[in-house]
């Protein structure tokens, strides 16, 4: 169902763009280029609705309907994904005594290059000495 509505939505979008680009502006005469009204009416020249203006109205209505339908179908069928702060990666730490400054700690990492997982690699990282905060005077 969602694929069908998406296909209809794409066709409506293309049709709406074409119909809007085919229309001429309200003040398409020479006076309209300089801010003139082009007619002596109070609210400017307004003719009867043309086929293109009716097609624009219809396409805009269909665009809104298909957009809302896709939105409802997308939220109804989709799984809610956790927020970025709720995603956690498992952390594995060695079950030994805490490392002292000057020693090294093994860290295992799995590189991912171009979406392809590599083999896990272990790197020995030196443990930094704790920094002391400056005292407030």
Helices and strands as residue ranges (DSSP letters): H 2-22, H 30-33, H 51-77, E 104-113, E 116-126
